[in-house]
């Protein structure tokens, strides 16, 4: 009886601490140079403090970013292609990015970044999401 109880407790604990693989497939990489930076956020820390972050070399038109140990939950991804490899997102007038960016669900913001609700997706198993990098244009 004790062994059965112990086994059930171990199974329950392993389910609570389950980790999943998140694969972010990024296309729209026009210049195969530089680095693609990705940040994965929860709702509370969206665009402030990432729960996970990763970078990959932009060596082909489509790159994949793989995070092996993501806890179950709702997340949003923000990424950018650092084309000149200076370690930051370059911006121009009014803080508008001059390098390509992307968000999960390919969400777009009207005057600034999109909201978490527009970008969110759920990780409850191994998950693959697709993001297309885009350039910002001044509204006319």
Secondary structure, DSSP 4 states (H G I P E B T S, - for coil): -HHHHHHHHHHHHHHHT-EEEEEEEEE---SS-SEEEEEEE-STTTTTS-SEEEEEE--SSEEEEEEEEEESEEEEEEEEEETT-SSS--B-GGG-BSS-EEEGGG---SSSSPPHHHH-EEESSSEEEEEE-B------
